[in-house]
């Protein structure tokens, strides 16, 4: 089994951890049907604040994100008598994303695990800036991707909901081993795609 990349990009390879790319796809899937307006707009801010203040779990998500304002300030924000600082706007968006993750995780997990799992396509890292003697030969199919089917997303989704990047990388890499002895070539990638 190959070792994990210790000095990724040392010779000019470009890409990101494939687990983080998968997390980005999960974020996009979670935000489908969610609030589309940016938090910096009145509509986007108000919608997020209503979503968060609709339940005790939403208030907890705000506390977890670091929002420490009193209820009077929240009421003034909701009635548009006071505008939050840019820092608080960013925290509200962070709280919304974390709370939305938790709320859709069960549904998303059911979709990803359905019909024997979900097929994933991974585009390998970009080696155009790497000198020829240092380039790896990375096996792909004719489309330039490697495909695998992840049959059980529980560990990946649990780590994603918790915001545990290390746990997500471990859960993701455990499925990458299905690619065979060269699975380490896909620890970093240009893109990861799947849909549920």
Backbone as JSON Lines, residues from 0, in Angstrom:
{"i":0,"aa":"X","n":[0.85,-1.17,0.0],"ca":[0.0,0.0,0.0],"c":[0.9,1.24,0.0]}
{"i":1,"aa":"X","n":[0.63,2.23,-0.82],"ca":[1.49,3.41,-0.9],"c":[1.34,4.29,0.33]}
{"i":2,"aa":"X","n":[2.39,5.0,0.63],"ca":[2.34,5.96,1.73],"c":[1.55,7.18,1.3]}
{"i":3,"aa":"X","n":[1.02,7.91,2.27],"ca":[0.33,9.15,1.96],"c":[1.35,10.18,1.5]}
{"i":4,"aa":"X","n":[0.89,11.11,0.66],"ca":[1.78,12.15,0.14],"c":[2.22,13.07,1.28]}
{"i":5,"aa":"X","n":[3.52,13.2,1.47],"ca":[4.03,14.03,2.55],"c":[4.37,15.44,2.09]}
{"i":6,"aa":"X","n":[4.9,15.58,0.9],"ca":[5.28,16.89,0.36],"c":[4.55,17.15,-0.94]}
{"i":7,"aa":"X","n":[3.22,17.1,-0.9],"ca":[2.47,17.28,-2.13],"c":[2.77,18.64,-2.74]}
{"i":8,"aa":"X","n":[2.98,18.68,-4.04],"ca":[3.24,19.92,-4.76],"c":[4.7,20.32,-4.79]}
{"i":9,"aa":"X","n":[5.57,19.52,-4.19],"ca":[6.98,19.85,-4.13],"c":[7.58,20.05,-5.52]}
{"i":10,"aa":"X","n":[7.13,19.26,-6.49],"ca":[7.68,19.35,-7.85],"c":[6.72,20.02,-8.83]}
{"i":11,"aa":"X","n":[5.66,20.66,-8.3],"ca":[4.76,21.42,-9.17],"c":[3.42,20.79,-9.44]}
{"i":12,"aa":"X","n":[3.14,19.64,-8.87],"ca":[1.81,19.03,-9.07],"c":[0.76,19.92,-8.41]}
{"i":13,"aa":"X","n":[-0.4,19.96,-9.02],"ca":[-1.48,20.79,-8.49],"c":[-2.72,19.95,-8.26]}
{"i":14,"aa":"X","n":[-3.44,20.27,-7.22],"ca":[-4.66,19.57,-6.88],"c":[-5.0,19.82,-5.42]}
{"i":15,"aa":"X","n":[-6.02,19.16,-4.97],"ca":[-6.43,19.24,-3.57],"c":[-6.68,17.83,-3.06]}
{"i":16,"aa":"X","n":[-6.75,17.69,-1.76],"ca":[-7.06,16.37,-1.2],"c":[-8.41,15.93,-1.75]}
{"i":17,"aa":"X","n":[-8.47,14.73,-2.23],"ca":[-9.72,14.26,-2.83],"c":[-10.84,14.18,-1.78]}
{"i":18,"aa":"X","n":[-10.49,13.95,-0.51],"ca":[-11.51,13.95,0.54],"c":[-12.13,15.34,0.68]}
{"i":19,"aa":"X","n":[-11.33,16.39,0.55],"ca":[-11.86,17.75,0.65],"c":[-12.73,18.07,-0.57]}
{"i":20,"aa":"X","n":[-12.33,17.58,-1.73],"ca":[-13.15,17.76,-2.93],"c":[-14.5,17.06,-2.77]}
{"i":21,"aa":"X","n":[-14.49,15.87,-2.15],"ca":[-15.74,15.16,-1.89],"c":[-16.6,15.94,-0.9]}
{"i":22,"aa":"X","n":[-15.96,16.56,0.09],"ca":[-16.69,17.39,1.06],"c":[-17.37,18.56,0.35]}
{"i":23,"aa":"X","n":[-16.69,19.15,-0.62],"ca":[-17.29,20.24,-1.4],"c":[-18.53,19.78,-2.15]}
{"i":24,"aa":"X","n":[-18.48,18.57,-2.71],"ca":[-19.64,18.03,-3.43],"c":[-20.78,17.8,-2.44]}
{"i":25,"aa":"X","n":[-20.47,17.25,-1.26],"ca":[-21.5,17.04,-0.24],"c":[-22.12,18.37,0.17]}
{"i":26,"aa":"X","n":[-21.29,19.41,0.3],"ca":[-21.82,20.74,0.62],"c":[-22.79,21.23,-0.45]}
{"i":27,"aa":"X","n":[-22.41,21.05,-1.7],"ca":[-23.31,21.48,-2.8],"c":[-24.62,20.71,-2.76]}
{"i":28,"aa":"X","n":[-24.54,19.4,-2.51],"ca":[-25.76,18.6,-2.43],"c":[-26.62,19.03,-1.24]}
{"i":29,"aa":"X","n":[-25.98,19.35,-0.12],"ca":[-26.72,19.77,1.08],"c":[-27.4,21.12,0.89]}
{"i":30,"aa":"X","n":[-26.78,22.0,0.12],"ca":[-27.34,23.34,-0.05],"c":[-28.35,23.42,-1.19]}
{"i":31,"aa":"X","n":[-28.51,22.31,-1.95],"ca":[-29.56,22.29,-2.98],"c":[-30.89,22.5,-2.29]}
{"i":32,"aa":"X","n":[-31.68,23.39,-2.81],"ca":[-32.98,23.65,-2.2],"c":[-32.88,24.52,-0.96]}
{"i":33,"aa":"X","n":[-31.69,24.92,-0.61],"ca":[-31.5,25.79,0.55],"c":[-31.56,27.25,0.13]}
{"i":34,"aa":"X","n":[-31.01,28.09,0.95],"ca":[-31.03,29.54,0.71],"c":[-29.95,29.87,-0.31]}
{"i":35,"aa":"X","n":[-30.35,30.48,-1.42],"ca":[-29.41,30.79,-2.5],"c":[-28.83,32.19,-2.39]}
{"i":36,"aa":"X","n":[-29.58,33.13,-1.84],"ca":[-29.1,34.52,-1.74],"c":[-27.91,34.58,-0.8]}
{"i":37,"aa":"X","n":[-26.89,35.36,-1.13],"ca":[-25.72,35.48,-0.24],"c":[-26.11,36.09,1.1]}
{"i":38,"aa":"X","n":[-25.35,35.77,2.13],"ca":[-25.63,36.3,3.46],"c":[-25.48,37.82,3.51]}
{"i":39,"aa":"X","n":[-24.75,38.38,2.58],"ca":[-24.53,39.84,2.57],"c":[-25.74,40.61,2.04]}
{"i":40,"aa":"X","n":[-26.72,39.9,1.45],"ca":[-27.95,40.57,1.02],"c":[-28.96,40.51,2.14]}
{"i":41,"aa":"X","n":[-29.88,41.45,2.15],"ca":[-30.91,41.48,3.2],"c":[-31.74,40.19,3.18]}
{"i":42,"aa":"X","n":[-32.11,39.76,1.99],"ca":[-32.91,38.54,1.85],"c":[-32.16,37.32,2.36]}
{"i":43,"aa":"X","n":[-30.89,37.16,1.97],"ca":[-30.1,36.01,2.38],"c":[-29.84,36.0,3.88]}
{"i":44,"aa":"X","n":[-29.55,37.18,4.43],"ca":[-29.31,37.28,5.87],"c":[-30.56,36.94,6.66]}
{"i":45,"aa":"X","n":[-31.69,37.53,6.25],"ca":[-32.95,37.3,6.97],"c":[-33.37,35.84,6.9]}
{"i":46,"aa":"X","n":[-33.24,35.23,5.73],"ca":[-33.62,33.82,5.58],"c":[-32.76,32.93,6.48]}
{"i":47,"aa":"X","n":[-31.47,33.19,6.53],"ca":[-30.58,32.38,7.39],"c":[-30.93,32.56,8.86]}
{"i":48,"aa":"X","n":[-31.18,33.79,9.25],"ca":[-31.49,34.05,10.66],"c":[-32.81,33.41,11.05]}
{"i":49,"aa":"X","n":[-33.82,33.45,10.19],"ca":[-35.09,32.78,10.47],"c":[-34.88,31.27,10.57]}
{"i":50,"aa":"X","n":[-34.07,30.71,9.69],"ca":[-33.79,29.28,9.7],"c":[-33.13,28.88,11.02]}
{"i":51,"aa":"X","n":[-32.19,29.7,11.47],"ca":[-31.44,29.38,12.69],"c":[-32.26,29.61,13.96]}
{"i":52,"aa":"X","n":[-33.14,30.61,13.96],"ca":[-33.88,30.94,15.18],"c":[-35.22,30.22,15.27]}
{"i":53,"aa":"X","n":[-35.42,29.22,14.42],"ca":[-36.67,28.49,14.39],"c":[-36.7,27.31,15.37]}
{"i":54,"aa":"X","n":[-35.55,26.98,15.96],"ca":[-35.51,25.84,16.88],"c":[-34.33,25.98,17.84]}
{"i":55,"aa":"X","n":[-34.4,25.29,18.97],"ca":[-33.26,25.32,19.91],"c":[-31.97,24.82,19.27]}
{"i":56,"aa":"X","n":[-32.06,23.85,18.36],"ca":[-30.86,23.33,17.7],"c":[-30.22,24.42,16.83]}
{"i":57,"aa":"X","n":[-31.03,25.28,16.23],"ca":[-30.5,26.39,15.45],"c":[-29.76,27.39,16.33]}
{"i":58,"aa":"X","n":[-30.32,27.68,17.5],"ca":[-29.62,28.56,18.45],"c":[-28.3,27.94,18.89]}
{"i":59,"aa":"X","n":[-28.3,26.61,19.08],"ca":[-27.06,25.93,19.45],"c":[-26.04,26.03,18.34]}
{"i":60,"aa":"X","n":[-26.49,25.92,17.09],"ca":[-25.58,26.05,15.95],"c":[-24.95,27.44,15.93]}
{"i":61,"aa":"X","n":[-25.74,28.46,16.29],"ca":[-25.18,29.82,16.35],"c":[-24.14,29.93,17.45]}
{"i":62,"aa":"X","n":[-24.43,29.35,18.62],"ca":[-23.44,29.37,19.72],"c":[-22.17,28.62,19.31]}
{"i":63,"aa":"X","n":[-22.36,27.47,18.66],"ca":[-21.2,26.68,18.21],"c":[-20.35,27.45,17.21]}
{"i":64,"aa":"X","n":[-20.98,28.29,16.4],"ca":[-20.24,29.08,15.4],"c":[-19.57,30.3,16.03]}
{"i":65,"aa":"X","n":[-19.91,30.62,17.28],"ca":[-19.27,31.74,17.96],"c":[-20.1,33.01,18.01]}
{"i":66,"aa":"X","n":[-21.38,32.92,17.71],"ca":[-22.26,34.09,17.79],"c":[-22.68,34.25,19.25]}
{"i":67,"aa":"X","n":[-22.33,35.37,19.84],"ca":[-22.55,35.57,21.27],"c":[-23.44,36.76,21.58]}
{"i":68,"aa":"X","n":[-24.27,37.19,20.63],"ca":[-25.12,38.36,20.85],"c":[-26.32,37.98,21.72]}
{"i":69,"aa":"X","n":[-26.91,38.99,22.37],"ca":[-28.08,38.77,23.22],"c":[-29.33,38.72,22.36]}
{"i":70,"aa":"X","n":[-30.42,38.24,22.94],"ca":[-31.68,38.09,22.2],"c":[-32.19,39.42,21.65]}
{"i":71,"aa":"X","n":[-31.97,40.5,22.4],"ca":[-32.4,41.82,21.93],"c":[-31.73,42.19,20.61]}
{"i":72,"aa":"X","n":[-30.46,41.86,20.5],"ca":[-29.74,42.13,19.26],"c":[-30.31,41.28,18.12]}
{"i":73,"aa":"X","n":[-30.61,40.01,18.42],"ca":[-31.22,39.16,17.4],"c":[-32.56,39.72,16.93]}
{"i":74,"aa":"X","n":[-33.36,40.22,17.88],"ca":[-34.65,40.81,17.5],"c":[-34.45,42.04,16.61]}
{"i":75,"aa":"X","n":[-33.46,42.86,16.95],"ca":[-33.18,44.06,16.13],"c":[-32.67,43.65,14.75]}
{"i":76,"aa":"X","n":[-31.9,42.57,14.68],"ca":[-31.45,42.08,13.37],"c":[-32.64,41.62,12.54]}
{"i":77,"aa":"X","n":[-33.53,40.85,13.18],"ca":[-34.69,40.33,12.46],"c":[-35.65,41.43,12.01]}
{"i":78,"aa":"X","n":[-35.76,42.49,12.79],"ca":[-36.66,43.59,12.43],"c":[-35.94,44.65,11.58]}
{"i":79,"aa":"X","n":[-34.7,44.4,11.23],"ca":[-33.88,45.29,10.4],"c":[-33.65,46.66,11.04]}
{"i":80,"aa":"X","n":[-33.66,46.7,12.37],"ca":[-33.33,47.93,13.09],"c":[-31.83,48.06,13.3]}
{"i":81,"aa":"X","n":[-31.13,46.96,13.17],"ca":[-29.69,46.93,13.37],"c":[-29.08,45.98,12.35]}
{"i":82,"aa":"X","n":[-27.93,46.36,11.82],"ca":[-27.23,45.52,10.84],"c":[-26.04,44.86,11.52]}
{"i":83,"aa":"X","n":[-25.89,43.54,11.35],"ca":[-24.73,42.87,11.96],"c":[-23.42,43.27,11.28]}
{"i":84,"aa":"X","n":[-22.36,43.14,12.02],"ca":[-21.03,43.42,11.49],"c":[-20.67,42.37,10.44]}
{"i":85,"aa":"X","n":[-19.7,42.67,9.57],"ca":[-19.27,41.66,8.59],"c":[-18.81,40.36,9.26]}
{"i":86,"aa":"X","n":[-18.18,40.48,10.42],"ca":[-17.75,39.28,11.14],"c":[-18.93,38.42,11.58]}
{"i":87,"aa":"X","n":[-19.98,39.08,12.09],"ca":[-21.17,38.33,12.5],"c":[-21.91,37.75,11.3]}
{"i":88,"aa":"X","n":[-21.9,38.46,10.17],"ca":[-22.51,37.9,8.96],"c":[-21.82,36.6,8.57]}
{"i":89,"aa":"X","n":[-20.49,36.6,8.63],"ca":[-19.73,35.39,8.29],"c":[-20.05,34.26,9.27]}
{"i":90,"aa":"X","n":[-20.2,34.6,10.56],"ca":[-20.53,33.58,11.56],"c":[-21.94,33.03,11.34]}
{"i":91,"aa":"X","n":[-22.86,33.9,10.94],"ca":[-24.23,33.44,10.66],"c":[-24.22,32.48,9.49]}
{"i":92,"aa":"X","n":[-23.44,32.79,8.46],"ca":[-23.35,31.89,7.31],"c":[-22.72,30.56,7.72]}
{"i":93,"aa":"X","n":[-21.69,30.61,8.55],"ca":[-21.05,29.39,9.05],"c":[-22.04,28.54,9.84]}
{"i":94,"aa":"X","n":[-22.81,29.2,10.72],"ca":[-23.81,28.49,11.53],"c":[-24.88,27.87,10.64]}
{"i":95,"aa":"X","n":[-25.32,28.62,9.63],"ca":[-26.34,28.1,8.72],"c":[-25.85,26.86,7.99]}
{"i":96,"aa":"X","n":[-24.62,26.92,7.47],"ca":[-24.08,25.77,6.73],"c":[-23.95,24.54,7.63]}
{"i":97,"aa":"X","n":[-23.47,24.74,8.85],"ca":[-23.31,23.61,9.78],"c":[-24.67,23.03,10.16]}
{"i":98,"aa":"X","n":[-25.64,23.89,10.42],"ca":[-26.97,23.43,10.8],"c":[-27.66,22.74,9.63]}
{"i":99,"aa":"X","n":[-27.49,23.28,8.44],"ca":[-28.07,22.67,7.24],"c":[-27.46,21.29,7.01]}
{"i":100,"aa":"X","n":[-26.14,21.16,7.22],"ca":[-25.49,19.85,7.08],"c":[-26.16,18.82,7.98]}
{"i":101,"aa":"X","n":[-26.34,19.21,9.26],"ca":[-26.95,18.28,10.21],"c":[-28.37,17.91,9.81]}
{"i":102,"aa":"X","n":[-29.12,18.89,9.31],"ca":[-30.53,18.66,8.98],"c":[-30.71,17.77,7.76]}
{"i":103,"aa":"X","n":[-29.81,17.84,6.8],"ca":[-29.98,17.06,5.57],"c":[-29.15,15.79,5.54]}
{"i":104,"aa":"X","n":[-28.31,15.57,6.55],"ca":[-27.38,14.44,6.53],"c":[-28.1,13.1,6.39]}
{"i":105,"aa":"X","n":[-29.17,12.9,7.16],"ca":[-29.86,11.61,7.11],"c":[-30.46,11.35,5.73]}
{"i":106,"aa":"X","n":[-31.09,12.38,5.17],"ca":[-31.67,12.25,3.82],"c":[-30.58,12.01,2.78]}
{"i":107,"aa":"X","n":[-29.5,12.78,2.87],"ca":[-28.4,12.65,1.93],"c":[-27.76,11.26,2.02]}
{"i":108,"aa":"X","n":[-27.59,10.77,3.24],"ca":[-27.02,9.44,3.45],"c":[-27.9,8.37,2.81]}
{"i":109,"aa":"X","n":[-29.2,8.49,2.97],"ca":[-30.13,7.53,2.36],"c":[-29.98,7.54,0.83]}
{"i":110,"aa":"X","n":[-29.86,8.74,0.25],"ca":[-29.69,8.85,-1.21],"c":[-28.37,8.25,-1.67]}
{"i":111,"aa":"X","n":[-27.3,8.51,-0.94],"ca":[-25.97,8.02,-1.35],"c":[-25.84,6.51,-1.21]}
{"i":112,"aa":"X","n":[-26.48,5.92,-0.2],"ca":[-26.39,4.48,0.02],"c":[-27.39,3.68,-0.81]}
{"i":113,"aa":"X","n":[-28.36,4.36,-1.43],"ca":[-29.41,3.67,-2.18],"c":[-28.84,2.93,-3.39]}
{"i":114,"aa":"X","n":[-29.52,1.88,-3.8],"ca":[-29.19,1.11,-5.0],"c":[-27.73,0.63,-5.01]}
{"i":115,"aa":"X","n":[-27.26,0.21,-3.88],"ca":[-25.91,-0.35,-3.83],"c":[-24.79,0.66,-3.77]}
{"i":116,"aa":"X","n":[-25.1,1.9,-3.44],"ca":[-24.07,2.93,-3.3],"c":[-24.06,3.91,-4.46]}
{"i":117,"aa":"X","n":[-23.11,4.79,-4.45],"ca":[-23.01,5.85,-5.45],"c":[-21.66,5.76,-6.15]}
{"i":118,"aa":"X","n":[-21.7,5.9,-7.48],"ca":[-20.47,5.87,-8.26],"c":[-19.77,7.22,-8.16]}
{"i":119,"aa":"X","n":[-18.47,7.18,-7.98],"ca":[-17.64,8.37,-7.84],"c":[-16.63,8.39,-8.98]}
{"i":120,"aa":"X","n":[-16.42,9.57,-9.56],"ca":[-15.4,9.75,-10.59],"c":[-14.34,10.69,-10.03]}
{"i":121,"aa":"X","n":[-13.09,10.29,-10.16],"ca":[-11.97,11.09,-9.65],"c":[-11.04,11.43,-10.81]}
{"i":122,"aa":"X","n":[-10.81,12.71,-10.99],"ca":[-9.84,13.15,-12.01],"c":[-8.51,13.34,-11.31]}
{"i":123,"aa":"X","n":[-7.46,12.71,-11.8],"ca":[-6.18,12.76,-11.09],"c":[-5.59,14.18,-11.01]}
{"i":124,"aa":"X","n":[-4.58,14.29,-10.19],"ca":[-3.92,15.58,-10.0],"c":[-3.33,16.1,-11.31]}
{"i":125,"aa":"X","n":[-3.13,17.41,-11.37],"ca":[-2.61,18.07,-12.57],"c":[-1.08,18.08,-12.49]}
{"i":126,"aa":"X","n":[-0.44,17.43,-13.45],"ca":[1.02,17.34,-13.47],"c":[1.65,18.15,-14.6]}
{"i":127,"aa":"X","n":[0.92,19.1,-15.19],"ca":[1.45,19.85,-16.32],"c":[2.68,20.67,-15.94]}
{"i":128,"aa":"X","n":[2.8,21.08,-14.69],"ca":[3.95,21.88,-14.27],"c":[5.1,21.03,-13.72]}
{"i":129,"aa":"X","n":[4.94,19.72,-13.75],"ca":[5.96,18.82,-13.22],"c":[6.9,18.43,-14.36]}
{"i":130,"aa":"X","n":[8.19,18.51,-14.12],"ca":[9.19,18.11,-15.12],"c":[9.02,16.63,-15.47]}
{"i":131,"aa":"X","n":[9.26,16.28,-16.73],"ca":[9.04,14.91,-17.22],"c":[9.65,13.81,-16.34]}
{"i":132,"aa":"X","n":[10.9,13.95,-15.91],"ca":[11.46,12.84,-15.12],"c":[10.75,12.61,-13.79]}
{"i":133,"aa":"X","n":[10.04,13.61,-13.3],"ca":[9.39,13.49,-11.99],"c":[7.89,13.19,-12.08]}
{"i":134,"aa":"X","n":[7.35,13.12,-13.27],"ca":[5.91,12.85,-13.44],"c":[5.59,11.4,-13.11]}
{"i":135,"aa":"X","n":[4.46,11.2,-12.47],"ca":[3.95,9.86,-12.21],"c":[3.12,9.39,-13.39]}
{"i":136,"aa":"X","n":[3.11,8.13,-13.6],"ca":[2.18,7.54,-14.55],"c":[0.94,7.18,-13.74]}
{"i":137,"aa":"X","n":[-0.17,7.85,-14.04],"ca":[-1.41,7.62,-13.3],"c":[-2.4,6.95,-14.22]}
{"i":138,"aa":"X","n":[-2.86,5.77,-13.8],"ca":[-3.79,5.01,-14.63],"c":[-5.18,5.6,-14.56]}
{"i":139,"aa":"X","n":[-5.77,5.85,-15.74],"ca":[-7.16,6.3,-15.83],"c":[-7.81,5.54,-16.99]}
{"i":140,"aa":"X","n":[-9.12,5.72,-17.12],"ca":[-9.76,5.14,-18.3],"c":[-9.67,6.15,-19.44]}
{"i":141,"aa":"X","n":[-10.33,5.88,-20.56],"ca":[-10.21,6.76,-21.73],"c":[-10.72,8.17,-21.46]}
{"i":142,"aa":"X","n":[-11.64,8.33,-20.51],"ca":[-12.18,9.66,-20.22],"c":[-11.25,10.48,-19.32]}
{"i":143,"aa":"X","n":[-10.19,9.87,-18.81],"ca":[-9.25,10.57,-17.94],"c":[-9.63,10.51,-16.47]}
{"i":144,"aa":"X","n":[-10.57,9.65,-16.11],"ca":[-11.03,9.51,-14.73],"c":[-10.75,8.11,-14.22]}
{"i":145,"aa":"X","n":[-10.85,7.98,-12.9],"ca":[-10.95,6.66,-12.28],"c":[-12.31,6.62,-11.6]}
{"i":146,"aa":"X","n":[-12.95,5.5,-11.67],"ca":[-14.28,5.36,-11.09],"c":[-14.26,4.3,-10.0]}
{"i":147,"aa":"X","n":[-15.04,4.55,-8.97],"ca":[-15.25,3.54,-7.94],"c":[-16.66,3.71,-7.4]}
{"i":148,"aa":"X","n":[-17.18,2.69,-6.79],"ca":[-18.51,2.76,-6.19],"c":[-18.33,2.68,-4.68]}
{"i":149,"aa":"X","n":[-18.81,3.71,-4.0],"ca":[-18.8,3.71,-2.54],"c":[-20.16,3.19,-2.1]}
{"i":150,"aa":"X","n":[-20.14,2.05,-1.43],"ca":[-21.39,1.37,-1.08],"c":[-21.94,1.8,0.27]}
{"i":151,"aa":"X","n":[-21.09,2.29,1.14],"ca":[-21.54,2.71,2.47],"c":[-20.9,4.05,2.8]}
{"i":152,"aa":"X","n":[-21.71,5.1,2.82],"ca":[-21.24,6.47,3.03],"c":[-21.29,6.9,4.49]}
{"i":153,"aa":"X","n":[-21.66,6.02,5.41],"ca":[-21.89,6.42,6.79],"c":[-20.7,7.15,7.42]}
{"i":154,"aa":"X","n":[-19.51,6.56,7.33],"ca":[-18.33,7.17,7.94],"c":[-17.97,8.49,7.3]}
{"i":155,"aa":"X","n":[-18.1,8.58,5.98],"ca":[-17.77,9.82,5.26],"c":[-18.74,10.92,5.66]}
{"i":156,"aa":"X","n":[-20.04,10.63,5.65],"ca":[-21.05,11.64,5.96],"c":[-20.97,12.05,7.44]}
{"i":157,"aa":"X","n":[-20.74,11.09,8.34],"ca":[-20.62,11.43,9.76],"c":[-19.46,12.39,10.0]}
{"i":158,"aa":"X","n":[-18.32,12.14,9.38],"ca":[-17.16,13.03,9.54],"c":[-17.43,14.38,8.9]}
{"i":159,"aa":"X","n":[-18.11,14.4,7.76],"ca":[-18.46,15.65,7.07],"c":[-19.38,16.5,7.93]}
{"i":160,"aa":"X","n":[-20.4,15.89,8.53],"ca":[-21.34,16.63,9.38],"c":[-20.61,17.21,10.58]}
{"i":161,"aa":"X","n":[-19.7,16.44,11.15],"ca":[-18.96,16.89,12.33],"c":[-17.88,17.92,11.99]}
{"i":162,"aa":"X","n":[-17.58,18.09,10.71],"ca":[-16.5,19.0,10.32],"c":[-15.14,18.45,10.67]}
{"i":163,"aa":"X","n":[-15.04,17.13,10.76],"ca":[-13.81,16.45,11.13],"c":[-13.02,16.11,9.86]}
{"i":164,"aa":"X","n":[-12.11,17.02,9.47],"ca":[-11.36,16.83,8.23],"c":[-10.48,15.59,8.25]}
{"i":165,"aa":"X","n":[-9.86,15.32,9.4],"ca":[-8.99,14.13,9.5],"c":[-9.81,12.84,9.41]}
{"i":166,"aa":"X","n":[-10.94,12.82,10.12],"ca":[-11.83,11.65,10.06],"c":[-12.39,11.45,8.67]}
{"i":167,"aa":"X","n":[-12.7,12.56,7.99],"ca":[-13.21,12.48,6.62],"c":[-12.14,11.91,5.7]}
{"i":168,"aa":"X","n":[-10.9,12.38,5.84],"ca":[-9.8,11.86,5.01],"c":[-9.6,10.37,5.25]}
{"i":169,"aa":"X","n":[-9.67,9.94,6.51],"ca":[-9.5,8.51,6.82],"c":[-10.62,7.67,6.21]}
{"i":170,"aa":"X","n":[-11.87,8.15,6.37],"ca":[-13.01,7.4,5.84],"c":[-12.96,7.36,4.31]}
{"i":171,"aa":"X","n":[-12.6,8.49,3.7],"ca":[-12.51,8.56,2.23],"c":[-11.39,7.65,1.72]}
{"i":172,"aa":"X","n":[-10.22,7.74,2.35],"ca":[-9.07,6.94,1.91],"c":[-9.33,5.45,2.06]}
{"i":173,"aa":"X","n":[-10.15,5.06,3.04],"ca":[-10.44,3.64,3.2],"c":[-11.21,3.11,1.98]}
{"i":174,"aa":"X","n":[-11.97,3.97,1.3],"ca":[-12.65,3.55,0.07],"c":[-11.74,3.66,-1.14]}
{"i":175,"aa":"X","n":[-10.77,4.6,-1.1],"ca":[-9.84,4.71,-2.22],"c":[-9.03,3.44,-2.41]}
{"i":176,"aa":"X","n":[-8.85,2.68,-1.34],"ca":[-8.07,1.44,-1.47],"c":[-8.72,0.46,-2.44]}
{"i":177,"aa":"X","n":[-10.02,0.65,-2.75],"ca":[-10.69,-0.19,-3.75],"c":[-10.11,0.03,-5.15]}
{"i":178,"aa":"X","n":[-9.35,1.11,-5.33],"ca":[-8.73,1.37,-6.64],"c":[-7.52,0.48,-6.89]}
{"i":179,"aa":"X","n":[-7.1,-0.26,-5.89],"ca":[-5.97,-1.16,-6.06],"c":[-4.71,-0.63,-5.41]}
{"i":180,"aa":"X","n":[-3.59,-1.2,-5.79],"ca":[-2.33,-0.89,-5.13],"c":[-1.87,0.55,-5.35]}
{"i":181,"aa":"X","n":[-2.38,1.21,-6.36],"ca":[-1.97,2.59,-6.62],"c":[-2.99,3.62,-6.12]}
{"i":182,"aa":"X","n":[-3.78,3.26,-5.11],"ca":[-4.81,4.16,-4.61],"c":[-4.24,5.49,-4.12]}
{"i":183,"aa":"X","n":[-3.0,5.49,-3.65],"ca":[-2.38,6.72,-3.14],"c":[-2.24,7.8,-4.18]}
{"i":184,"aa":"X","n":[-2.28,7.43,-5.46],"ca":[-2.21,8.42,-6.54],"c":[-3.47,9.28,-6.58]}
{"i":185,"aa":"X","n":[-4.52,8.88,-5.88],"ca":[-5.78,9.62,-5.88],"c":[-6.08,10.28,-4.54]}
{"i":186,"aa":"X","n":[-5.08,10.3,-3.66],"ca":[-5.25,11.03,-2.4],"c":[-5.41,12.51,-2.71]}
{"i":187,"aa":"X","n":[-4.7,12.98,-3.72],"ca":[-4.86,14.33,-4.23],"c":[-5.42,14.23,-5.64]}
{"i":188,"aa":"X","n":[-6.3,15.15,-5.98],"ca":[-6.95,15.07,-7.3],"c":[-7.29,16.48,-7.78]}
{"i":189,"aa":"X","n":[-7.7,16.55,-9.04],"ca":[-8.15,17.82,-9.62],"c":[-9.63,18.0,-9.36]}
{"i":190,"aa":"X","n":[-10.41,16.92,-9.49],"ca":[-11.85,17.02,-9.2],"c":[-12.4,15.67,-8.8]}
{"i":191,"aa":"X","n":[-13.49,15.74,-8.06],"ca":[-14.24,14.55,-7.64],"c":[-15.69,14.83,-7.98]}
{"i":192,"aa":"X","n":[-16.35,13.86,-8.58],"ca":[-17.74,14.06,-8.94],"c":[-18.61,12.87,-8.57]}
{"i":193,"aa":"X","n":[-19.79,13.16,-8.06],"ca":[-20.82,12.15,-7.83],"c":[-22.13,12.89,-7.62]}
{"i":194,"aa":"X","n":[-23.21,12.19,-7.78],"ca":[-24.51,12.79,-7.54],"c":[-25.41,11.77,-6.87]}
{"i":195,"aa":"X","n":[-26.38,12.28,-6.17],"ca":[-27.31,11.38,-5.47],"c":[-28.71,11.9,-5.61]}
